[in-house]
Amino acid sequence: MDRLTALQVFSYVAKFNSFAEAGRRLSLSPAAISKNIAELEAHAGARLISRTTRRMALTEEGHIYLEHVTRALDALTEADQALHPIKTAPSGMLRVTAPMTVTLTRLSKAIPQFLSRYPEIKLDLHLDDRRVDLVREGFDLAIRGSDKLEDSSLIARKLTVMTHVLCAAPAYFEKHGKPQTPSDLKTLNCIRFSLSGHADVWEFSKDGQTEKVAIDAQYSVASSLAIRDALRAGFGLSLVPYPYVENDLREGRLQSALDGWSTVKTTLYAIYPSRQHVAPKIRAFVDFLIEEFS
């Protein structure tokens, strides 16, 4: 058994969740892929992958083994790169996943400037509000907003903190009245951002007092842009990140409420796989993000 090849095969099978795709990426036949996995399992003395004719999944032992294999392969890659200083310039395909609204409101106009600065980088940017698995789905970096960042083996660089504001169209407040306390929200039409960590309960604080309001929304949607459209249409009110509605508030299309109350904040992070040496293309993009959000 060529152990290095077998480890690479295992890493690719786990990454793409597919024997066939691993074979295509490594230019190996399906028989060679299966043989390498079988020999690696025999060497490890454990079943690493549960598989049927239709699906496959890593076993518990497989997940543990993959963590160590990934570090070992990364170390070998870094050793190769250390012999080629010319390769330190940012280059290659950079796959990034980011929330749609924050990208369209804060980043998309600046991205061409970044690519002009680094002409050897090819950017594959996926706008998706769902929380993706970077390693499994093959992304180099994710921009992620969170009220509380979960424990992870990934590296997280803080970009900015977004405060939230309760707001609605002036016409809505004229018809239904402005809430004076958080409890007033129970009688108003709240629009719910379904992907938020605080979608079901909105929390407000003032003078050391905290009030939590359970949200029973007629309209739940997984897009902050859709919520902004509904607010502009006078459909109801919502708790949204301030940067998304800043222009609307300044120009009078929307009005804020409960201004004396503080509420949730969302921290925006750049997330990327934990490695001792970050690829130049990733480092360049993280530096760009920090510059844009500073």
Secondary structure, 3 states (H helix, E strand, C coil): CCHHHHHHHHHHHHHHCCHHHHHHHHCCCHHHHHHHHHHHHHHHCCCCEEECCCCEEECHHHHHHHHHHHHHHHHHHHHHHHCCHHHHCCCEEEEEEECHHHHHHHCCCCHHHHHHHCCCEEEEEEECCCCCCHHHHCCCEEEEEECCCCCCCCEEEEEEEEEEEEEECHHHHHHHCCCCCHHHHHHCCEEEECCCCCCCEEEEEECCEEEEEECCCCEEECCHHHHHHHHHCCCCEEEEEHHHHHHHHHHCCCEEECCCCECCEEEEEEEECCCCCCCHHHHHHHHHHHHHHC
